Amino acid sequence: MINKIKTKFLTAAAIASMAVMSPQVALADDYPSAPIQVAVAYGPGGATDFQARIVTMMAGKEQYLNMPMVIFNKPGAGGQKGWNWYASSASQDGHQLAAYNVPHFIAQSLKFETSYNSGNLEPIANWGADPAVLIVPADSPFNTANDLVDWAKANPGKLTVAGAGLYVGHHIAALQLDKATGVSTKYIPAGGGVKAMKMVLGSQVMAGFNNLSDAFRQGSKIKILAVADNQREASFLPDVPTFKEQGIDIDDSSVNFRGIMAREGTPPEVVEFLAERVHLMFQDAKVAKKMKAGGSPMRIMTRDEVKAMWVERQAYLEELLADL
């Protein structure tokens, strides 16, 4: 726990020597005093786990947290198991943080009885925004989203679509597909993005929604038919059209924002310290290089920007899910 905040007054010479660094924040006397654990509510190898390990790898550097961040997984029920544990049982001294996924945790808090919601968690910083994409096995006869929709209309109720869980981004995209086209898909919550991808790779389902970053890493093992966003992902999938480009009214509601949060009750000075240092850490050149190599889109946002995004998504999802 922080005893006090010690403000550092730097001489002009010291400031000049540190010009390449960002402005200093007030440092805590005893925080962090141990490695910081970061809970990921999804299994090892999925997009959230994969990216969380990259964006936290520089935490031990003095200019960031001067202490390593250690990822641990608490998967289950599309994230509900891990986030329920975090919101009710994690420490509140800043040594146990969690990765968040939006719209996932907000949508789940609206549809289920959960211990977590956007009002009892403290955003720290956002590292990425990963669109959902519609995928099919490499040998699938479908080459466009409209091929798949036409088949689904001709074969009502027979189109099987895998996704990570209930009321995660994948599920929201599937619900939007049904609404926009009038088809009725059989959505199968696989219990994580890795399992959902395996179902597509093994042709256990006809199609799936998954994260762009996970799909990108599969290469030619799958076909990516559409991006559920308002614009193409030019950096990774420049040739894959959005649903809207194919005449299907699906917007960016399922885009998966990822970042780090603290539990409600964490001291404000710890939250503010983390908010500045983690935001800087996400901008490290080594982090950006590894994220790009892994096909992981970055969208770095400050604590205040994440707060605003949570409020906006909360209102939007309340309306969207009531309609769906």
C-alpha positions as CSV (number, residue, x, y, z in Angstrom):
1,M,0.0,0.0,0.0
2,I,1.2,3.5,-0.7
3,N,2.2,5.5,2.4
4,K,2.8,8.7,0.6
5,I,3.5,10.2,-2.8
6,K,7.0,11.6,-3.2
7,T,7.2,14.4,-5.8
8,K,10.5,14.6,-7.6
9,F,11.9,18.0,-8.4
10,L,14.4,17.7,-11.3
11,T,17.1,20.2,-12.0
12,A,17.3,21.8,-15.4
13,A,20.3,19.7,-16.2
14,A,18.5,16.5,-15.2
15,I,15.5,17.4,-17.3
16,A,17.7,18.0,-20.3
17,S,19.4,14.7,-19.8
18,M,16.0,13.0,-19.7
19,A,14.5,14.8,-22.7
20,V,13.9,11.6,-24.5
21,M,11.7,10.3,-21.7
22,S,8.1,11.3,-21.0
23,P,7.3,13.7,-18.1
24,Q,7.9,12.1,-14.7
25,V,5.0,11.0,-12.5
26,A,4.9,11.0,-8.7
27,L,6.5,7.8,-7.5
28,A,5.2,5.7,-4.6
29,D,7.5,4.9,-1.7
30,D,6.6,1.2,-1.7
31,Y,4.7,0.5,-5.0
32,P,5.1,-1.7,-6.7
33,S,6.8,-3.8,-4.0
34,A,6.4,-7.1,-5.9
35,P,5.7,-8.4,-9.4
36,I,2.3,-7.3,-10.6
37,Q,0.0,-10.1,-11.6
38,V,-2.3,-9.5,-14.6
39,A,-5.3,-11.8,-14.8
40,V,-6.5,-12.8,-18.3
41,A,-10.0,-14.2,-18.4
42,Y,-9.3,-16.4,-21.4
43,G,-7.1,-19.4,-22.1
44,P,-3.4,-19.5,-23.0
45,G,-2.7,-18.9,-26.7
46,G,-5.7,-16.8,-27.5
47,A,-5.5,-13.3,-28.8
48,T,-5.9,-11.6,-25.4
49,D,-3.3,-13.8,-23.7
50,F,-0.9,-13.5,-26.7
51,Q,-1.2,-9.7,-26.8
52,A,-1.1,-9.2,-23.0
53,R,2.2,-11.0,-22.8
54,I,3.6,-8.7,-25.5
55,V,2.4,-5.4,-24.1
56,T,3.5,-6.1,-20.6
57,M,7.0,-7.5,-21.5
58,M,8.7,-4.1,-20.8
59,A,7.2,-3.5,-17.4
60,G,10.4,-4.2,-15.5
61,K,12.2,-1.3,-17.1
62,E,12.8,1.6,-14.7
63,Q,11.0,4.1,-16.8
64,Y,7.8,2.1,-16.7
65,L,7.0,0.1,-13.6
66,N,10.5,-1.1,-12.5
67,M,8.8,-4.4,-11.7
68,P,7.8,-7.2,-14.0
69,M,4.2,-8.0,-14.9
70,V,3.2,-11.7,-14.7
71,I,0.2,-13.0,-16.8
72,F,-2.0,-15.7,-15.3
73,N,-5.1,-17.2,-16.9
74,K,-8.5,-17.7,-15.4
75,P,-10.6,-18.9,-18.4
76,G,-14.2,-19.9,-18.4
77,A,-17.7,-18.9,-19.5
78,G,-16.5,-16.4,-22.1
79,G,-14.5,-14.5,-19.5
80,Q,-17.1,-14.5,-16.8
81,K,-15.2,-16.8,-14.5
82,G,-12.1,-14.7,-14.4
83,W,-13.8,-11.3,-14.2
84,N,-16.2,-12.5,-11.5
85,W,-13.1,-13.6,-9.5
86,Y,-11.3,-10.4,-10.1
87,A,-14.1,-8.1,-9.2
88,S,-14.9,-9.9,-6.0
89,S,-11.6,-11.5,-4.7
90,A,-8.5,-9.8,-6.3
91,S,-6.3,-7.6,-4.1
92,Q,-6.9,-3.9,-4.1
93,D,-3.4,-2.7,-3.6
94,G,-2.4,-2.6,-7.3
95,H,-0.5,-5.8,-7.3
96,Q,-3.3,-7.7,-9.0
97,L,-4.6,-6.2,-12.2
98,A,-6.7,-7.7,-15.0
99,A,-7.0,-7.5,-18.8
100,Y,-10.3,-6.2,-20.0
101,N,-12.2,-7.0,-23.2
102,V,-14.9,-4.6,-24.4
103,P,-17.7,-5.2,-25.5
104,H,-17.4,-8.6,-23.7
105,F,-17.5,-7.7,-20.0
106,I,-20.0,-4.9,-20.5
107,A,-22.4,-7.0,-22.6
108,Q,-22.1,-9.9,-20.1
109,S,-22.9,-7.6,-17.2
110,L,-26.1,-6.5,-19.0
111,K,-27.2,-10.1,-19.8
112,F,-26.1,-12.1,-16.8
113,E,-25.8,-11.7,-13.0
114,T,-22.1,-10.8,-12.7
115,S,-19.9,-9.4,-10.0
116,Y,-18.4,-7.0,-12.5
117,N,-19.7,-4.0,-14.5
118,S,-18.3,-0.8,-16.0
119,G,-18.9,1.0,-12.7
120,N,-16.8,-1.2,-10.3
121,L,-13.7,-1.5,-12.4
122,E,-11.0,1.1,-12.9
123,P,-9.5,1.4,-16.4
124,I,-5.8,1.9,-16.6
125,A,-5.0,2.1,-20.4
126,N,-6.0,0.5,-23.7
127,W,-3.5,-1.3,-26.0
128,G,-5.6,-2.5,-28.9
129,A,-8.8,-2.8,-30.9
130,D,-9.2,-6.1,-32.7
131,P,-12.2,-6.5,-35.1
132,A,-14.1,-9.7,-35.4
133,V,-13.8,-11.4,-38.8
134,L,-15.9,-14.0,-40.5
135,I,-13.9,-17.1,-41.3
136,V,-14.4,-20.5,-43.0
137,P,-12.2,-23.5,-43.6
138,A,-9.7,-23.2,-46.4
139,D,-11.7,-25.7,-48.5
140,S,-15.0,-24.1,-47.9
141,P,-17.2,-23.4,-51.0
142,F,-17.9,-19.9,-49.6
143,N,-15.6,-17.1,-50.9
144,T,-17.6,-14.1,-49.8
145,A,-19.9,-13.2,-46.9
146,N,-22.8,-13.1,-49.4
147,D,-22.0,-16.7,-50.5
148,L,-22.5,-17.8,-46.9
149,V,-25.7,-15.8,-46.4
150,D,-27.2,-17.1,-49.7
151,W,-26.6,-20.7,-48.5
152,A,-28.0,-19.9,-45.1
153,K,-31.2,-18.5,-46.6
154,A,-31.6,-21.6,-48.8
155,N,-30.9,-23.9,-45.8
156,P,-32.7,-22.3,-42.8
157,G,-31.2,-23.1,-39.4
158,K,-28.4,-25.2,-40.7
159,L,-25.5,-22.7,-40.8
160,T,-23.2,-23.5,-37.8
161,V,-21.0,-20.6,-36.6
162,A,-18.4,-20.9,-33.8
163,G,-17.3,-18.2,-31.5
164,A,-15.4,-17.8,-28.2
165,G,-18.5,-17.5,-25.9
166,L,-21.8,-15.9,-25.1
167,Y,-22.1,-12.1,-25.5
168,V,-18.5,-11.7,-26.5
169,G,-17.6,-9.7,-29.6
170,H,-17.9,-12.9,-31.8
171,H,-21.4,-13.5,-30.5
172,I,-22.5,-9.9,-31.0
173,A,-21.2,-10.1,-34.6
174,A,-23.2,-13.3,-35.2
175,L,-26.3,-11.7,-33.8
176,Q,-25.8,-8.7,-36.0
177,L,-25.4,-11.0,-39.1
178,D,-28.7,-12.7,-38.3
179,K,-30.5,-9.4,-37.9
180,A,-28.9,-7.7,-40.9
181,T,-29.6,-10.6,-43.3
182,G,-32.7,-12.4,-41.9
183,V,-30.9,-15.7,-41.5
184,S,-30.9,-17.9,-38.4
185,T,-27.4,-19.2,-37.6
186,K,-26.6,-21.9,-35.0
187,Y,-24.1,-20.0,-32.9
188,I,-21.8,-22.4,-30.9
189,P,-19.9,-20.9,-27.9
190,A,-16.7,-22.8,-27.9
191,G,-15.3,-21.7,-24.6
192,G,-12.5,-19.5,-25.9
193,G,-11.1,-18.1,-29.1
194,V,-8.5,-20.9,-29.5
195,K,-11.2,-23.6,-29.3
196,A,-13.4,-21.7,-31.7
197,M,-10.6,-21.5,-34.2
198,K,-9.9,-25.2,-33.9
199,M,-13.6,-25.9,-34.6
200,V,-13.2,-24.0,-37.9
201,L,-9.8,-25.5,-38.8
202,G,-11.2,-29.0,-38.1
203,S,-14.4,-28.3,-40.1
204,Q,-16.5,-29.1,-37.1
205,V,-18.5,-25.9,-38.0
206,M,-19.2,-24.3,-41.3
207,A,-18.0,-20.9,-40.3
208,G,-16.8,-18.8,-37.3
209,F,-16.3,-15.4,-35.9
210,N,-12.9,-14.8,-34.4
211,N,-10.4,-12.1,-33.7
212,L,-8.6,-10.6,-36.7
213,S,-5.3,-11.1,-34.9
214,D,-6.0,-14.9,-34.4
215,A,-7.2,-15.3,-38.0
216,F,-4.2,-13.4,-39.4
217,R,-1.8,-15.8,-37.8
218,Q,-3.6,-18.8,-39.4
219,G,-2.4,-17.8,-42.9
220,S,-3.8,-20.0,-45.7
221,K,-5.4,-22.5,-43.3
222,I,-8.6,-20.5,-43.4
223,K,-10.4,-18.0,-45.6
224,I,-11.4,-14.6,-44.1
225,L,-14.6,-13.4,-45.8
226,A,-15.4,-10.1,-44.0
227,V,-14.3,-7.7,-41.3
228,A,-16.9,-6.5,-38.8
229,D,-15.7,-2.9,-38.6
230,N,-16.5,0.4,-40.3
231,Q,-13.3,0.3,-42.4
232,R,-10.9,-2.3,-43.8
233,E,-7.9,-3.3,-41.7
234,A,-5.3,-1.9,-44.1
235,S,-2.2,-2.9,-42.1
236,F,-3.1,-6.6,-42.0
237,L,-6.0,-7.5,-44.3
238,P,-6.1,-4.8,-47.0
239,D,-7.8,-7.1,-49.5
240,V,-10.6,-8.3,-47.1
241,P,-13.8,-6.2,-47.4
242,T,-16.0,-5.1,-44.5
243,F,-19.5,-6.5,-44.2
244,K,-20.8,-3.1,-45.2
245,E,-18.8,-3.1,-48.5
246,Q,-20.7,-6.4,-49.2
247,G,-24.1,-4.8,-48.5
248,I,-24.5,-6.3,-45.0
249,D,-25.3,-3.8,-42.3
250,I,-22.8,-4.7,-39.6
251,D,-20.8,-2.0,-37.9
252,D,-18.0,-1.9,-35.3
253,S,-20.1,-3.0,-32.3
254,S,-18.1,-6.2,-32.0
255,V,-14.6,-4.7,-32.2
256,N,-12.6,-6.0,-29.2
257,F,-11.0,-3.3,-27.2
258,R,-8.3,-4.6,-24.9
259,G,-6.5,-3.0,-22.1
260,I,-5.6,-3.2,-18.4
261,M,-7.8,-2.4,-15.4
262,A,-7.7,-2.3,-11.6
263,R,-10.3,-3.4,-9.1
264,E,-12.5,-0.8,-7.5
265,G,-11.0,0.3,-4.2
266,T,-7.5,0.5,-5.5
267,P,-5.9,3.7,-4.1
268,P,-6.4,6.6,-6.5
269,E,-2.6,7.4,-6.4
270,V,-1.8,3.8,-7.5
271,V,-4.4,4.0,-10.3
272,E,-3.0,7.3,-11.5
273,F,0.6,6.1,-11.3
274,L,-0.3,3.0,-13.3
275,A,-2.3,5.0,-15.8
276,E,0.7,7.1,-16.8
277,R,3.3,4.4,-16.7
278,V,1.3,1.7,-18.5
279,H,0.2,4.1,-21.2
280,L,3.9,4.9,-21.8
281,M,4.8,1.2,-21.8
282,F,2.3,0.4,-24.5
283,Q,4.1,2.9,-26.7
284,D,7.5,1.2,-26.5
285,A,9.0,0.5,-29.9
286,K,9.7,-3.1,-29.0
287,V,6.1,-3.7,-28.1
288,A,4.8,-2.1,-31.3
289,K,7.2,-4.3,-33.4
290,K,6.1,-7.5,-31.8
291,M,2.5,-6.6,-32.0
292,K,2.7,-5.9,-35.7
293,A,4.6,-9.1,-36.3
294,G,1.8,-11.0,-34.6
295,G,-0.9,-9.4,-36.7
296,S,-2.3,-7.5,-33.6
297,P,-3.8,-4.1,-34.3
298,M,-2.9,-1.5,-31.6
299,R,-5.1,1.4,-30.4
300,I,-3.4,3.0,-27.5
301,M,-5.7,5.0,-25.3
302,T,-5.3,6.9,-22.0
303,R,-7.3,6.3,-18.9
304,D,-9.6,9.2,-19.6
305,E,-10.1,8.0,-23.2
306,V,-10.9,4.5,-22.0
307,K,-13.4,5.9,-19.4
308,A,-15.2,7.7,-22.2
309,M,-15.1,4.6,-24.4
310,W,-16.6,2.5,-21.6
311,V,-19.5,5.0,-21.2
312,E,-20.1,5.1,-24.9
313,R,-20.1,1.3,-25.3
314,Q,-22.3,0.8,-22.2
315,A,-25.0,3.0,-23.7
316,Y,-24.6,1.5,-27.2
317,L,-24.8,-2.1,-26.0
318,E,-27.8,-1.4,-23.8
319,E,-29.7,-0.4,-26.9
320,L,-28.1,-3.0,-29.2
321,L,-28.7,-6.0,-27.0
322,A,-32.3,-4.9,-26.1
323,D,-33.0,-4.8,-29.9
324,L,-31.3,-8.1,-30.6
